């Protein structure tokens, strides 16, 4: 990703917090500020989405639920992009929550598709992980 030099002035307390966060995560202050700004802009653009720390890092999650956006999109794709079927399957989500995930996906398709791929093992991976599974060919 191309970067651009930008000089800004921030409150001394915010600067301390950013430096502390950078030290805790062993990142540069520049990286931390970039990550925080990116997340803040995404939150403003997609108010039905929040970010949580997960095993793989920060993850876009449907607000008011524990479902990652990629999980909602994975279900949506499995129902051949049928929104009504997703709403029935995820009855605990409101239509607005499902729409928030779909809208976020529209803006960050490559990122979400990458998360789906990363979190969906292939048949060979499942067999290797669970050798006791009986393989049935259809």
Secondary structure, DSSP 8 states (H G I E B T S, - for coil): -----------HHHHHHHHHHHHHHT--HHHHHHHHHHHHHHHHH-TTEEEEEETTEEEEEETTSS-BHHHHHHHHHHTTT-HHHHHHHTTTS-HHHHHHHHHHHHHSHHHHHHHHHHTS--HHHHHHH-TTS-----
